[in-house]
Amino acid sequence: MAGQPLYVPAGVIPAVLLPFNEDLSIDEPSLRSHLRDVASVQGVSAITVNAHASEVASCTFHEQRRVLEIAREELGKLPIVSGVYAEGSLEAARIAKMAHEGGAGALLVFPPGIYTFGQRPIRLLQSRTPPVNVLTTHSGWLFSSLVLGCNGVLSGSGSVIADLQARLFRAVKAGNLDEAKKTHDRIMPTAEVFYAEPWVDMHNRMKEALVLLGKLPRAVERPPLMKLPQAEIERIRMALVAAGLLRDPAAASPVRAVR
Protein backbone atom coordinates (compact mmCIF):
# COMPACT_ATOMS: atom_id res chain seq x y z
CA MET A 1 0.00 0.00 0.00
CA ALA A 2 1.91 3.01 -1.26
CA GLY A 3 1.85 6.18 0.81
CA GLN A 4 2.25 4.48 4.20
CA PRO A 5 4.38 6.33 6.79
CA LEU A 6 8.05 5.39 6.77
CA TYR A 7 8.66 2.46 9.09
CA VAL A 8 12.12 1.93 10.58
CA PRO A 9 12.39 -1.58 12.10
CA ALA A 10 13.35 -1.55 15.77
CA GLY A 11 12.39 -3.37 18.95
CA VAL A 12 11.27 -6.99 19.18
CA ILE A 13 10.18 -8.40 15.80
CA PRO A 14 9.38 -12.14 15.90
CA ALA A 15 9.60 -14.08 12.63
CA VAL A 16 6.55 -16.33 12.70
CA LEU A 17 6.35 -19.96 11.63
CA LEU A 18 4.09 -21.30 8.88
CA PRO A 19 1.76 -24.13 9.94
CA PHE A 20 0.91 -26.80 7.35
CA ASN A 21 -1.83 -29.39 7.06
CA GLU A 22 -0.95 -33.08 6.69
CA ASP A 23 -1.26 -32.68 2.90
CA LEU A 24 1.43 -29.93 3.10
CA SER A 25 -1.01 -27.11 2.21
CA ILE A 26 -0.97 -24.00 4.39
CA ASP A 27 -3.07 -24.39 7.54
CA GLU A 28 -4.68 -20.94 7.40
CA PRO A 29 -6.70 -21.15 10.66
CA SER A 30 -3.57 -22.17 12.61
CA LEU A 31 -1.55 -19.42 10.90
CA ARG A 32 -4.14 -16.83 11.93
CA SER A 33 -4.12 -18.11 15.51
CA HIS A 34 -0.29 -18.12 15.59
CA LEU A 35 -0.13 -14.54 14.30
CA ARG A 36 -2.62 -13.32 16.90
CA ASP A 37 -0.82 -15.16 19.69
CA VAL A 38 2.62 -13.72 18.89
CA ALA A 39 1.27 -10.23 18.21
CA SER A 40 -0.48 -10.19 21.59
CA VAL A 41 2.84 -10.22 23.49
CA GLN A 42 3.54 -6.90 25.18
CA GLY A 43 6.61 -5.29 23.63
CA VAL A 44 6.35 -6.82 20.15
CA SER A 45 6.87 -3.95 17.69
CA ALA A 46 6.30 -5.76 14.37
CA ILE A 47 5.93 -9.23 12.86
CA THR A 48 8.06 -10.85 10.16
CA VAL A 49 6.50 -13.19 7.58
CA ASN A 50 7.86 -15.03 4.54
CA ALA A 51 11.27 -15.52 6.14
CA HIS A 52 13.40 -18.57 6.95
CA ALA A 53 11.18 -19.31 9.95
CA SER A 54 8.18 -19.76 7.65
CA GLU A 55 10.07 -22.13 5.32
CA VAL A 56 9.83 -19.52 2.58
CA ALA A 57 12.15 -21.50 0.30
CA SER A 58 9.36 -24.08 -0.12
CA CYS A 59 6.61 -21.51 -0.76
CA THR A 60 5.39 -20.34 -4.15
CA PHE A 61 4.99 -16.68 -5.05
CA HIS A 62 1.22 -16.99 -4.63
CA GLU A 63 1.58 -18.66 -1.24
CA GLN A 64 3.86 -15.86 -0.06
CA ARG A 65 1.30 -13.31 -1.19
CA ARG A 66 -1.46 -15.21 0.63
CA VAL A 67 0.60 -15.34 3.85
CA LEU A 68 1.07 -11.57 3.65
CA GLU A 69 -2.66 -11.07 3.03
CA ILE A 70 -3.53 -13.14 6.10
CA ALA A 71 -0.97 -11.29 8.22
CA ARG A 72 -2.38 -7.95 7.14
CA GLU A 73 -5.91 -9.09 8.02
CA GLU A 74 -4.91 -10.36 11.46
CA LEU A 75 -2.38 -7.77 12.58
CA GLY A 76 -4.24 -4.54 11.90
CA LYS A 77 -1.89 -1.58 12.37
CA LEU A 78 1.05 -3.64 13.63
CA PRO A 79 3.89 -3.25 11.08
CA ILE A 80 4.82 -6.25 8.94
CA VAL A 81 8.32 -7.10 7.72
CA SER A 82 8.10 -9.36 4.68
CA GLY A 83 10.96 -11.50 3.43
CA VAL A 84 12.38 -11.36 -0.08
CA TYR A 85 13.97 -14.73 -0.83
CA ALA A 86 15.12 -15.40 -4.39
CA GLU A 87 18.24 -16.45 -6.25
CA GLY A 88 17.79 -13.89 -9.03
CA SER A 89 17.32 -10.12 -8.90
CA LEU A 90 14.30 -10.12 -11.24
CA GLU A 91 12.32 -12.52 -9.05
CA ALA A 92 13.47 -10.65 -5.93
CA ALA A 93 12.14 -7.41 -7.44
CA ARG A 94 8.83 -9.13 -8.26
CA ILE A 95 8.47 -10.36 -4.67
CA ALA A 96 9.47 -6.99 -3.25
CA LYS A 97 6.87 -5.20 -5.39
CA MET A 98 4.18 -7.65 -4.25
CA ALA A 99 5.14 -7.16 -0.61
CA HIS A 100 5.13 -3.37 -0.89
CA GLU A 101 1.74 -3.35 -2.60
CA GLY A 102 0.45 -5.86 -0.03
CA GLY A 103 1.16 -3.55 2.89
CA ALA A 104 4.58 -4.60 4.19
CA GLY A 105 6.25 -1.82 6.15
CA ALA A 106 9.75 -3.15 5.49
CA LEU A 107 11.51 -5.87 3.52
CA LEU A 108 13.87 -8.51 4.87
CA VAL A 109 16.07 -9.15 1.82
CA PHE A 110 18.05 -12.39 1.89
CA PRO A 111 21.26 -12.45 -0.17
CA PRO A 112 21.45 -15.11 -2.90
CA GLY A 113 23.18 -18.31 -1.89
CA ILE A 114 26.33 -17.43 -3.84
CA TYR A 115 27.06 -14.53 -1.48
CA THR A 116 28.26 -14.59 2.10
CA PHE A 117 28.68 -11.57 4.30
CA GLY A 118 30.92 -11.14 7.31
CA GLN A 119 29.93 -9.36 10.50
CA ARG A 120 30.29 -5.56 10.58
CA PRO A 121 30.75 -3.54 13.77
CA ILE A 122 27.40 -2.42 15.17
CA ARG A 123 28.58 1.04 16.18
CA LEU A 124 30.13 1.71 12.78
CA LEU A 125 26.87 0.96 10.96
CA GLN A 126 24.77 2.97 13.41
CA SER A 127 27.12 5.96 13.20
CA ARG A 128 26.55 6.41 9.47
CA THR A 129 24.44 9.26 8.08
CA PRO A 130 21.66 8.30 7.93
CA PRO A 131 22.28 5.60 10.57
CA VAL A 132 21.75 1.94 9.75
CA ASN A 133 19.40 0.49 12.37
CA VAL A 134 21.08 -2.79 13.34
CA LEU A 135 18.89 -5.62 14.66
CA THR A 136 20.22 -8.74 16.34
CA THR A 137 19.14 -12.31 15.65
CA HIS A 138 19.72 -15.87 16.99
CA SER A 139 18.88 -16.23 20.67
CA GLY A 140 22.38 -17.41 21.61
CA TRP A 141 23.82 -13.88 21.44
CA LEU A 142 20.83 -11.57 21.94
CA PHE A 143 21.99 -10.35 25.36
CA SER A 144 25.52 -9.32 24.38
CA SER A 145 24.51 -7.75 21.07
CA LEU A 146 21.75 -5.69 22.69
CA VAL A 147 24.22 -4.46 25.30
CA LEU A 148 26.58 -3.47 22.47
CA GLY A 149 23.85 -1.28 21.01
CA CYS A 150 21.61 -3.23 18.63
CA ASN A 151 18.25 -1.48 18.33
CA GLY A 152 16.06 -4.56 18.25
CA VAL A 153 15.60 -8.29 17.79
CA LEU A 154 14.45 -10.10 14.64
CA SER A 155 14.43 -13.81 15.36
CA GLY A 156 12.52 -16.92 14.40
CA SER A 157 12.61 -18.13 18.00
CA GLY A 158 10.40 -15.14 18.76
CA SER A 159 7.61 -17.32 17.38
CA VAL A 160 7.96 -19.24 20.66
CA ILE A 161 9.69 -16.92 23.15
CA ALA A 162 8.56 -13.43 22.11
CA ASP A 163 7.70 -12.61 25.73
CA LEU A 164 11.22 -13.45 26.92
CA GLN A 165 12.78 -11.48 24.08
CA ALA A 166 10.60 -8.47 24.91
CA ARG A 167 11.57 -8.71 28.60
CA LEU A 168 15.25 -8.88 27.65
CA PHE A 169 14.97 -5.89 25.33
CA ARG A 170 13.18 -3.77 27.96
CA ALA A 171 15.68 -4.69 30.67
CA VAL A 172 18.71 -3.79 28.52
CA LYS A 173 17.13 -0.51 27.41
CA ALA A 174 16.44 0.34 31.06
CA GLY A 175 20.02 -0.49 32.02
CA ASN A 176 18.84 -3.27 34.34
CA LEU A 177 21.52 -5.80 33.46
CA ASP A 178 20.77 -8.06 36.43
CA GLU A 179 17.20 -8.56 35.18
CA ALA A 180 18.48 -8.90 31.61
CA LYS A 181 20.90 -11.65 32.71
CA LYS A 182 18.09 -13.54 34.46
CA THR A 183 15.97 -13.39 31.31
CA HIS A 184 18.94 -14.40 29.16
CA ASP A 185 19.44 -17.44 31.41
CA ARG A 186 15.83 -18.46 30.70
CA ILE A 187 16.29 -17.98 26.96
CA MET A 188 19.45 -20.08 26.71
CA PRO A 189 17.86 -23.56 27.16
CA THR A 190 15.60 -22.85 24.18
CA ALA A 191 18.46 -21.42 22.11
CA GLU A 192 20.58 -24.50 22.78
CA VAL A 193 17.85 -26.92 21.73
CA PHE A 194 16.44 -24.91 18.79
CA TYR A 195 19.83 -24.20 17.20
CA ALA A 196 21.48 -27.57 17.80
CA GLU A 197 22.92 -29.55 14.89
CA PRO A 198 21.62 -30.19 12.32
CA TRP A 199 20.97 -26.45 12.17
CA VAL A 200 18.46 -26.85 9.33
CA ASP A 201 15.93 -28.32 11.79
CA MET A 202 15.69 -25.15 13.92
CA HIS A 203 12.18 -24.24 12.76
CA ASN A 204 10.95 -27.84 12.96
CA ARG A 205 11.93 -27.67 16.63
CA MET A 206 10.06 -24.41 17.13
CA LYS A 207 6.92 -25.94 15.64
CA GLU A 208 7.23 -28.88 18.01
CA ALA A 209 7.65 -26.42 20.89
CA LEU A 210 4.40 -24.70 19.96
CA VAL A 211 2.64 -28.07 19.83
CA LEU A 212 3.95 -28.86 23.32
CA LEU A 213 2.72 -25.46 24.52
CA GLY A 214 -0.72 -26.14 23.04
CA LYS A 215 -0.41 -23.36 20.47
CA LEU A 216 -0.30 -25.45 17.27
CA PRO A 217 -2.35 -28.57 16.49
CA ARG A 218 0.50 -30.33 14.71
CA ALA A 219 4.10 -29.89 13.54
CA VAL A 220 4.28 -30.55 9.79
CA GLU A 221 7.24 -29.57 7.61
CA ARG A 222 7.60 -29.58 3.85
CA PRO A 223 10.25 -31.84 2.31
CA PRO A 224 13.18 -32.07 2.37
CA LEU A 225 12.67 -31.30 6.08
CA MET A 226 11.57 -34.31 8.12
CA LYS A 227 9.60 -35.04 11.28
CA LEU A 228 11.75 -34.98 14.40
CA PRO A 229 12.31 -38.19 16.38
CA GLN A 230 10.54 -38.53 19.73
CA ALA A 231 13.82 -38.28 21.65
CA GLU A 232 14.46 -34.83 20.22
CA ILE A 233 10.92 -33.71 20.97
CA GLU A 234 11.53 -34.75 24.57
CA ARG A 235 14.66 -32.57 24.65
CA ILE A 236 12.56 -29.67 23.43
CA ARG A 237 10.02 -30.34 26.17
CA MET A 238 12.73 -30.27 28.83
CA ALA A 239 14.13 -27.02 27.43
CA LEU A 240 10.69 -25.41 27.72
CA VAL A 241 10.50 -26.63 31.32
CA ALA A 242 13.97 -25.18 32.04
CA ALA A 243 12.88 -21.86 30.53
CA GLY A 244 9.84 -21.74 32.78
CA LEU A 245 7.46 -21.95 29.84
CA LEU A 246 6.09 -25.43 30.52
CA ARG A 247 5.31 -27.21 33.76
CA ASP A 248 7.23 -30.38 34.51
CA PRO A 249 4.70 -33.07 35.51
CA ALA A 250 7.41 -34.86 37.49
CA ALA A 251 7.77 -31.78 39.70
CA ALA A 252 4.10 -31.69 40.67
CA SER A 253 3.47 -31.84 44.39
CA PRO A 254 2.38 -35.31 45.53
CA VAL A 255 -1.18 -35.72 46.74
CA ARG A 256 -1.25 -36.24 50.51
CA ALA A 257 -3.69 -38.73 51.95
CA VAL A 258 -6.28 -37.28 54.32
CA ARG A 259 -6.98 -39.34 57.40
C-alpha positions as CSV (number, residue, x, y, z in Angstrom):
1,M,0.0,0.0,0.0
2,A,1.9,3.0,-1.3
3,G,1.8,6.2,0.8
4,Q,2.3,4.5,4.2
5,P,4.4,6.3,6.8
6,L,8.1,5.4,6.8
7,Y,8.7,2.5,9.1
8,V,12.1,1.9,10.6
9,P,12.4,-1.6,12.1
10,A,13.4,-1.6,15.8
11,G,12.4,-3.4,19.0
12,V,11.3,-7.0,19.2
13,I,10.2,-8.4,15.8
14,P,9.4,-12.1,15.9
15,A,9.6,-14.1,12.6
16,V,6.5,-16.3,12.7
17,L,6.3,-20.0,11.6
18,L,4.1,-21.3,8.9
19,P,1.8,-24.1,9.9
20,F,0.9,-26.8,7.3
21,N,-1.8,-29.4,7.1
22,E,-1.0,-33.1,6.7
23,D,-1.3,-32.7,2.9
24,L,1.4,-29.9,3.1
25,S,-1.0,-27.1,2.2
26,I,-1.0,-24.0,4.4
27,D,-3.1,-24.4,7.5
28,E,-4.7,-20.9,7.4
29,P,-6.7,-21.2,10.7
30,S,-3.6,-22.2,12.6
31,L,-1.6,-19.4,10.9
32,R,-4.1,-16.8,11.9
33,S,-4.1,-18.1,15.5
34,H,-0.3,-18.1,15.6
35,L,-0.1,-14.5,14.3
36,R,-2.6,-13.3,16.9
37,D,-0.8,-15.2,19.7
38,V,2.6,-13.7,18.9
39,A,1.3,-10.2,18.2
40,S,-0.5,-10.2,21.6
41,V,2.8,-10.2,23.5
42,Q,3.5,-6.9,25.2
43,G,6.6,-5.3,23.6
44,V,6.4,-6.8,20.2
45,S,6.9,-3.9,17.7
46,A,6.3,-5.8,14.4
47,I,5.9,-9.2,12.9
48,T,8.1,-10.8,10.2
49,V,6.5,-13.2,7.6
50,N,7.9,-15.0,4.5
51,A,11.3,-15.5,6.1
52,H,13.4,-18.6,6.9
53,A,11.2,-19.3,9.9
54,S,8.2,-19.8,7.6
55,E,10.1,-22.1,5.3
56,V,9.8,-19.5,2.6
57,A,12.1,-21.5,0.3
58,S,9.4,-24.1,-0.1
59,C,6.6,-21.5,-0.8
60,T,5.4,-20.3,-4.2
61,F,5.0,-16.7,-5.0
62,H,1.2,-17.0,-4.6
63,E,1.6,-18.7,-1.2
64,Q,3.9,-15.9,-0.1
65,R,1.3,-13.3,-1.2
66,R,-1.5,-15.2,0.6
67,V,0.6,-15.3,3.8
68,L,1.1,-11.6,3.7
69,E,-2.7,-11.1,3.0
70,I,-3.5,-13.1,6.1
71,A,-1.0,-11.3,8.2
72,R,-2.4,-7.9,7.1
73,E,-5.9,-9.1,8.0
74,E,-4.9,-10.4,11.5
75,L,-2.4,-7.8,12.6
76,G,-4.2,-4.5,11.9
77,K,-1.9,-1.6,12.4
78,L,1.0,-3.6,13.6
79,P,3.9,-3.2,11.1
80,I,4.8,-6.3,8.9
81,V,8.3,-7.1,7.7
82,S,8.1,-9.4,4.7
83,G,11.0,-11.5,3.4
84,V,12.4,-11.4,-0.1
85,Y,14.0,-14.7,-0.8
86,A,15.1,-15.4,-4.4
87,E,18.2,-16.5,-6.3
88,G,17.8,-13.9,-9.0
89,S,17.3,-10.1,-8.9
90,L,14.3,-10.1,-11.2
91,E,12.3,-12.5,-9.0
92,A,13.5,-10.6,-5.9
93,A,12.1,-7.4,-7.4
94,R,8.8,-9.1,-8.3
95,I,8.5,-10.4,-4.7
96,A,9.5,-7.0,-3.2
97,K,6.9,-5.2,-5.4
98,M,4.2,-7.7,-4.3
99,A,5.1,-7.2,-0.6
100,H,5.1,-3.4,-0.9
101,E,1.7,-3.4,-2.6
102,G,0.5,-5.9,0.0
103,G,1.2,-3.5,2.9
104,A,4.6,-4.6,4.2
105,G,6.3,-1.8,6.2
106,A,9.7,-3.1,5.5
107,L,11.5,-5.9,3.5
108,L,13.9,-8.5,4.9
109,V,16.1,-9.2,1.8
110,F,18.0,-12.4,1.9
111,P,21.3,-12.4,-0.2
112,P,21.4,-15.1,-2.9
113,G,23.2,-18.3,-1.9
114,I,26.3,-17.4,-3.8
115,Y,27.1,-14.5,-1.5
116,T,28.3,-14.6,2.1
117,F,28.7,-11.6,4.3
118,G,30.9,-11.1,7.3
119,Q,29.9,-9.4,10.5
120,R,30.3,-5.6,10.6
121,P,30.7,-3.5,13.8
122,I,27.4,-2.4,15.2
123,R,28.6,1.0,16.2
124,L,30.1,1.7,12.8
125,L,26.9,1.0,11.0
126,Q,24.8,3.0,13.4
127,S,27.1,6.0,13.2
128,R,26.5,6.4,9.5
129,T,24.4,9.3,8.1
130,P,21.7,8.3,7.9
131,P,22.3,5.6,10.6
132,V,21.7,1.9,9.8
133,N,19.4,0.5,12.4
134,V,21.1,-2.8,13.3
135,L,18.9,-5.6,14.7
136,T,20.2,-8.7,16.3
137,T,19.1,-12.3,15.7
138,H,19.7,-15.9,17.0
139,S,18.9,-16.2,20.7
140,G,22.4,-17.4,21.6
141,W,23.8,-13.9,21.4
142,L,20.8,-11.6,21.9
143,F,22.0,-10.3,25.4
144,S,25.5,-9.3,24.4
145,S,24.5,-7.8,21.1
146,L,21.8,-5.7,22.7
147,V,24.2,-4.5,25.3
148,L,26.6,-3.5,22.5
149,G,23.8,-1.3,21.0
150,C,21.6,-3.2,18.6
151,N,18.3,-1.5,18.3
152,G,16.1,-4.6,18.3
153,V,15.6,-8.3,17.8
154,L,14.4,-10.1,14.6
155,S,14.4,-13.8,15.4
156,G,12.5,-16.9,14.4
157,S,12.6,-18.1,18.0
158,G,10.4,-15.1,18.8
159,S,7.6,-17.3,17.4
160,V,8.0,-19.2,20.7
161,I,9.7,-16.9,23.1
162,A,8.6,-13.4,22.1
163,D,7.7,-12.6,25.7
164,L,11.2,-13.5,26.9
165,Q,12.8,-11.5,24.1
166,A,10.6,-8.5,24.9
167,R,11.6,-8.7,28.6
168,L,15.2,-8.9,27.7
169,F,15.0,-5.9,25.3
170,R,13.2,-3.8,28.0
171,A,15.7,-4.7,30.7
172,V,18.7,-3.8,28.5
173,K,17.1,-0.5,27.4
174,A,16.4,0.3,31.1
175,G,20.0,-0.5,32.0
176,N,18.8,-3.3,34.3
177,L,21.5,-5.8,33.5
178,D,20.8,-8.1,36.4
179,E,17.2,-8.6,35.2
180,A,18.5,-8.9,31.6
181,K,20.9,-11.7,32.7
182,K,18.1,-13.5,34.5
183,T,16.0,-13.4,31.3
184,H,18.9,-14.4,29.2
185,D,19.4,-17.4,31.4
186,R,15.8,-18.5,30.7
187,I,16.3,-18.0,27.0
188,M,19.5,-20.1,26.7
189,P,17.9,-23.6,27.2
190,T,15.6,-22.8,24.2
191,A,18.5,-21.4,22.1
192,E,20.6,-24.5,22.8
193,V,17.9,-26.9,21.7
194,F,16.4,-24.9,18.8
195,Y,19.8,-24.2,17.2
196,A,21.5,-27.6,17.8
197,E,22.9,-29.6,14.9
198,P,21.6,-30.2,12.3
199,W,21.0,-26.5,12.2
200,V,18.5,-26.8,9.3
201,D,15.9,-28.3,11.8
202,M,15.7,-25.2,13.9
203,H,12.2,-24.2,12.8
204,N,10.9,-27.8,13.0
205,R,11.9,-27.7,16.6
206,M,10.1,-24.4,17.1
207,K,6.9,-25.9,15.6
208,E,7.2,-28.9,18.0
209,A,7.7,-26.4,20.9
210,L,4.4,-24.7,20.0
211,V,2.6,-28.1,19.8
212,L,4.0,-28.9,23.3
213,L,2.7,-25.5,24.5
214,G,-0.7,-26.1,23.0
215,K,-0.4,-23.4,20.5
216,L,-0.3,-25.4,17.3
217,P,-2.4,-28.6,16.5
218,R,0.5,-30.3,14.7
219,A,4.1,-29.9,13.5
220,V,4.3,-30.5,9.8
221,E,7.2,-29.6,7.6
222,R,7.6,-29.6,3.9
223,P,10.2,-31.8,2.3
224,P,13.2,-32.1,2.4
225,L,12.7,-31.3,6.1
226,M,11.6,-34.3,8.1
227,K,9.6,-35.0,11.3
228,L,11.7,-35.0,14.4
229,P,12.3,-38.2,16.4
230,Q,10.5,-38.5,19.7
231,A,13.8,-38.3,21.7
232,E,14.5,-34.8,20.2
233,I,10.9,-33.7,21.0
234,E,11.5,-34.8,24.6
235,R,14.7,-32.6,24.7
236,I,12.6,-29.7,23.4
237,R,10.0,-30.3,26.2
238,M,12.7,-30.3,28.8
239,A,14.1,-27.0,27.4
240,L,10.7,-25.4,27.7
241,V,10.5,-26.6,31.3
242,A,14.0,-25.2,32.0
243,A,12.9,-21.9,30.5
244,G,9.8,-21.7,32.8
245,L,7.5,-21.9,29.8
246,L,6.1,-25.4,30.5
247,R,5.3,-27.2,33.8
248,D,7.2,-30.4,34.5
249,P,4.7,-33.1,35.5
250,A,7.4,-34.9,37.5
251,A,7.8,-31.8,39.7
252,A,4.1,-31.7,40.7
253,S,3.5,-31.8,44.4
254,P,2.4,-35.3,45.5
255,V,-1.2,-35.7,46.7
256,R,-1.2,-36.2,50.5
257,A,-3.7,-38.7,51.9
258,V,-6.3,-37.3,54.3
259,R,-7.0,-39.3,57.4
